[in-house]
Amino acid sequence: MVIITADDFGKTGHATESILKCFFKRRITSTSAMVFMEDSERAASLASQTSLEVGLHINFTMPFSAERVSPEILKHHKRVVSYLTKNKLAQVIYNPLLADSFHHLFSSQQKEFIRLYGRLPDFYNGHHHMHLCANMLLGRVLPEGGRIRRTFTFDAGEKDFFNRLYRYALDALVDGRFLSTDSFFSILPIEDHKRLQNILHRSARSNVEIEVHPENADEVEFLFSDRFRQLIASVHMGTFQDLNIRRQLKNRL
């Protein structure tokens, strides 16, 4: 099974519209929504009129753009953004001084999602993949057993040893405490059709997630192309909610 997830729903009006067009054309199966952003309210209203699966796109790195965000949330957000964007290594180092801020920001964003969508998110991922930073995982912020996005999957030789070791450790944590796909890839580079074909072939024997950003002109052009339509024509497309069904069936065997 392949899950094609469009990130940044609600970030801007353009992002929202592009994602909905992709869903109606059956080029994506799911989207992850941002809250406290300029189009969050409208995006939630539009999504309620569809069967689009919506997760929470946790934001620790980009300024909130909604008109009304509480000063308390903004205070915690500023601290976390400053920490995570100052140094690339920050995401792999647990900072006990920011533990309360991470908990507060996740709780606030989930509560806002529930207010907008009337329910819990169908899954969780993060802007710039910061849902997997050390403070989130070691601080046990994400709900145990929840459906989340794993780290990028790379074959042997694609990354150096320490990069692969780090990702192996992340995958072990994710598989031990959450429900996720077996592998995760970006649709980029879109010109490498052989790579994408190989990724889709994996979905015949495992669960695969592909990340897309339809707000980007080159990506949405490719998603709407006949080439992409042909690539996905023979694969089984599903959602994060389907992972629960597949796990139940696997446990019965």
N, C-alpha and C positions, 0 to 999 in steps of 0.2 A: 504494500500500500504506500502511496505517496501523498503527503500533505504539503500543499503549496500555500505558504503563509505570507500575506502582505502586511508589512509593518507600517506603523505611523498613522493609523486610522485616527482622524480627528486632529492631527497636528496642524493642518491647514485645510482650507476648503478644497484646494487643488488635490491634496493627498486623499481626502475623503472621496471626492468624485472619481478619481482615477481608480481607486480600490473597488468602489461599487461597480464601475464599468467592467472591470476584470471579473468580478464575481458573476455578473449577469451574463457574461460571455463564457462562463465556466472555465476561466483560466486560472483561478485560485479557488481554494476550498475554505480558507480561514483568514482572519485578520487579527492583528493585535492592536488594541486601542490605547491611545495616550489620553490621560485626563489632565485637567487644569491647563488645557491648551485652547487656542482661539476657536477651534471648530469642534471641540469635544462634545458640547451640548447637541449641536445639530447632527453630528455623526451618530450619536446614540439614538436620536429620534429616527433617523433614516434606517439604521440597522434594525430597529424594532419592527420595521415593515417587511423584513426579509427573513430568510432562514440562515443567514450568514453566521458562522461560528465566530465568536469574538472572545479574545483573551485580553489580558492586561499587559501592556507594554510599559514596564516599570521604568521611570525616568529619573536617573541620578546624575545626568551629565548635561542636560539642555535646559535653559531657562524656561520657566512656565510662562505662557503667553496669554492666559485667560485674564479677563479684567479684574475678577475678584478671587484672590487667593489669600487665605489668612496669613497675617504676619508671622505666626508661629511656624506654619509650614514653610514659608519663604526663608525663615531664619535657618531651619534645619537643612533645607535644600541648598542654600548658599554654602553652608559648611561642607556638605558632602560633595557638591559640584567642584568646589575649590580643591578638595583633597584628591578626588579621582582624576581630575583633568590636569593636575600639576605634574604628575609623573606616571609613566606607564606601569611602573612596578607597584603603584598604590593599590591596584586591584588584586594583587596577590598577597598583600600584607594586611593582616587583621589589625585594625586600629580600635582599641578598647575605648578610646575617648569619643569615638563616633558611634558606638553601639546603640545608644538611645536614639540618635538621629536617624540611623538606618531603619530601626523598628518604627519610629514615628512616621517616616516618609512612606514606608511600605503600607502601614496601616491606613494612613490618610489617603493614599492613592487607591487602595482597595475599597475603602468606604465611599470614595467619590465614584468609583466604577459602579458600585452597588446602587448608589443614588441615581446614576444616569441610566443604567441598564436594568435595574430592578432585580438583579441576581448576582451571584458570584461569577467571576471570570471563568470561561471554559478552560483556560490554561494560562500560563505565565511565561513571559520572556522579558528581555530588558533592552532598552536603548543602548546601543554599543555593547550589548551582551553583559551589562553590569549586574544582571540578576545572579550571575555566577561569580561575583567578586568575593573575596575572602570574608568580608563582613556579613555578606548575605548567607553564605554557606556555613561558615564556622559559627556564626551567630544564630544559626537555625531560625532565620526570619521567615523563609517561605514555608507554607503549610506542608507538613509531612504527608506523603502519599499523593500530593497534587501533581497535575500534568504540567511539565515544564519543558522548555527547550534545552537540549544538551549543547555542548560546545562543538565547534566545527570539527568535522571528520576529515582527516588527511591520511593518505596511504603512505607506506614506508618510502622514505626518500623525499617527500614533499616538504618536510620541515626538519629542523635540526633535532638532535636527540633530546635536549632539555625541553624544547617546545612540546614534543610528543609525550614526554614523561609528565609534564604539567597537565596536558589534556587527558592523558590516561587517568591521572588522579581525579580530575574533575568528573570524568565519565563514571568512575567508580563510586564517587559520592552521589551523583545523580541516580545511577542505577540502584543504589542501595536504599535511597530514601524517597525517590519520586517515581513517577511514571513518565516515560519519554519514548521517543523513537529510537531506532537502533543506530541511526546516523543522521547527520545534519550538514547541509551544504548551502552555499550561496548560489544563486543562478548565474552570477558573474564568474568568469568572463563569458558574455553571451555569444561571442563569436566562436567559442570552442564547442562546436556541436557534438563532437565525439565524446568529450568529457560529460556533457549533459546526458547524452544517450547512455553512457555507462552508469551514471547515477540513477537514471530511470530504470535501468535493467536490475539494479539492486532491489527495487521495490517489488519485484516478482517473488523474492524470498525473504524480505525483511521490511520493516517500517522505516520510511525515509521522509525527512522534512526538507523542503527547499524554501529558502528565504528570498522574497522579492520586494522591490520598492517601486510600485507603479507610478509614483510621483515623478520618477526620473524618466525623461523622454525616451532614452534609448531602451530602457527596460520595458516600458509599456508598449513600445513599437514592436519589440520582439514577442511579447506575450500575445499580442493581437495577430501575429504573423501566421501564415499557413504552415511554416516550418515548425513552430511550436505546437500548433494544433495537431500536426501529424505525429510529433514526438509523444504527446500525452494520450493520443487516441487509443493506444493499446495497453495503457496501464490503469490499475485500479486506484482511483483518487478517493481519499477519505479525509477524516477530521481527527482532532485530538480526542474527541469523545469516543471515536471508534477504537481507540487504544484500549479502553476498558473492556469492550466487548471481546477484543482479540485476546486479552489477558485471561478473561474468564474461560474462553474456549480452550486456550492452551492449558490452563490448570485442570480442565476436565479430562484432557487426553492422558 
